[in-house]
Amino acid sequence: MTTAGHDRPPATEEASLVTACGRRIAVRRLRLAPADRPISRVTLDVGRDQGGEPGVWAALTVDEARDLARLLLLHAGPDERGTGPVG
């Protein structure tokens, strides 16, 4: 099994963001290329916090990535409009 290196771009400004608490979240594409069946995932790499605590990562299928995006937008919408619950 090999990793297609060109499918994994560096964590550029376009492929990552830094949260208000200082964690960098990088979004990448991971492609493993076994001979019988290639595997593709969308990865999230949440870096260390400001205190140096280790981050976490997740590898999502295409459907999982879309579901996560939908949930993020669903929850961001009310806050963006100022209609989200307080607390």
N, C-alpha and C positions, 0 to 999 in steps of 0.2 A: 504494500500500500504506500502510495506517495502523496505528498501534498503539492498541489499545483501552486507554486510560489507566486506566479503572476496574478492569481486570484485573491491574494491577501495583501491589499494595499497598506502602506504605513498609516499610522493614526494621524492623519492630517487634520487641519481645521475643519474640512468638509465632512470627515468621517468620525468626528468626535466632538464632544462638548464638555465644558467644565461646569459643574453644578455650583450653586451658591455656597455650598460647604467645602468646595475645593476638590471634589472627586472628578476625575476625567472618565467619561464613559465613551469608549471607542466602539464603533459598529463596523464590523468587517464581514466578509464572505469567506467561509472556509470550504474548501473542496478537497475531498479525499478521493483519490482515483484508483481504487482497486480494479483489477482486470475485469472482474465479472459485473460489478455494479458501482458506478460513481456515487458518492454521497456528498450532498451540498447542505450547508447549514449557514444561518445568519448568526454571528456571534456578537455578544455584548460583553465587553470587558470593563468592569467597574474597578477603577484603580484604588490605590490606598487613600485613606482619608488624611486630613491635615495632621493628625496625631501619628501617622505611620501605620495604622491598623491595616492589615491586608484587605484587598478588595475581593471581589467574586467575579465569576464569569458564567455565561450560559450559552449553550449552542442550541439554536431553535430551528425546527423545520420551517419551510416556507409558510405553511399554514399557521404554525405557532407564532411566527414573526408577524403575520398579518393580524392574528387575533390580539397579540400584545399591542400592536399599533392602534387597532380599533379601541381597545380598552383605555389606552393612554389618551386618545382623542376624546373619548366619551367622558373621561374624568376632567380633562383640561377645559372642555367647552364651558361648563357652568362657571368655573372660576374665572375664565377669560371674560365672560359676560357679567361677572359680579353677582351671579345668582347661586353660587355654590354654598353649601352649608358652612357655618362657622364652627371651628373646632374640630 
